[in-house]
Amino acid sequence: MAARQATKTALRQVKPILSVDRSEAKKRALNLYKAWYRQIPYIVTDYDIPKTADQCREKLREEFLKNSHVTDIRVIDMLVIKGQMELKETVEIWKQKGHIMTYFKDSLEPKSTDFLSKFFTGQN
């Protein structure tokens, strides 16, 4: 009896959020990537960030590749929804320059070795 109940719960289907299958989820993610890619030149000029459009596109690619291992369709859909919300907030200029620059915090930039640079960053 317990085995039958376990089989029923294991076979229960979960309701999809947006996409029905993996190819549709992939298409939505690719469309989001293209939308971000097209908006990058406008974002750079509107926010006046000290990065070029090419550097921003590289960061966009890095952010998308960070989640390339995700295979669950519902998780992909949630990431796409969050990405669409971020894009809308960015395009409508509901964010500030500091919010945009936080994407570049974890990128590896060459560390300076002179005294003043170390002092300003709080290194010993």
N, C-alpha and C positions, 0 to 999 in steps of 0.2 A: 504494500500500500504506500509506503514512504517513497519507494523508487518511482512509482507512477506519479506521485505528486511532484517529485523533483524533476521528472521529465516534462511535465506540464509547465512548470515555471521556467525551465531552461528553454523551451520552445516558444515561449511567449514573445511576440514581436513588439518592438518599441515603435512608437509613432515618430516618423521623421519630422524635423523642424521645417526645413525648406526643400531639401533635395531628396529625391526618391532613391537614387542610386549614386554610386561613386563617380560616374562620369559627369553627372549633373553638378555634383559638389565641386569637382575639379573645374568645370566650366565657370561656376560662380566665383571661385577663387581667382581664376585667370582674368575674368572680367574686372574684379576688384583691383588686381595688380595693374591692369591697363588703365583703369580710371586714375589710380594714384600716379602712375607714370606720366599721364597727360597733364596732371595738375601740378607737378613739381616745379616747372618754370614759374608759374604764377605764385606758388607758395613762397619760393625763394625771393621774388620781388616784393610781394605783399608784406611778408614778415621781416624783410631785410636781414636775413640771417647770414653769418659770415661763412657760408659754404656755397660751393658752385652747384649747378644743377646735376652735374655728373657725380659729385660726391653724394648728393641726396639720392640719386638713382641707385648708387651702389649700396647705400644704407637701406633703401627700400628692398633691394634684392636680398640683402642680408637678413632683414626682418622676416621676409617670406620664407627664406630657406631655413630659418630657425624653427619653423613649424612644419617643415616638409615631411617629418616622420609621422605625423598624425594620420591615422587611417579610419577612425570612427567618423561616420558621415555626420552624426549630430554634433560632434565637436568641431568638425570643419565648418558646418553651418554657423555655429556660434562664433567662431573666429571670424568668419566672413561678415556676420552681422556687426560684430565689434569694430571690424575694419571699416565698414560702411559708416558707422557712427563717427569714428575718428576722422574719416575723410570729410564728412559733412561739417563737423565742428571746425576742422582746419580751413576748409574752403569758405565757410561763412565768417571766418575770422572771429570765432568765439573763443579761441585760444590766444595765449600771449606768446611772445617770442621765447620765453623760458620753457614753456611746454613743448615747443618744437625742438628746442636744443637738448632736451632730456633724451631724445632718441640717440644722440651722439655721445652720451656719457660713457657707455660701456665699450665704445670703439677704442682700439688701441692706437694711441697717438704717441709719437716718440717723446720720451721724457727729457726734459732739459737737465743739464748737468751743472749749470752755473748757480751761484749762490742765491741770487734774487728769485729765480724761478722756483727753487726748492723752498725758499722762505715763504713765497706767496701760496704755494700748494700745501704748506704745513709739513713738509718732510724734514727729517733731521739731517 
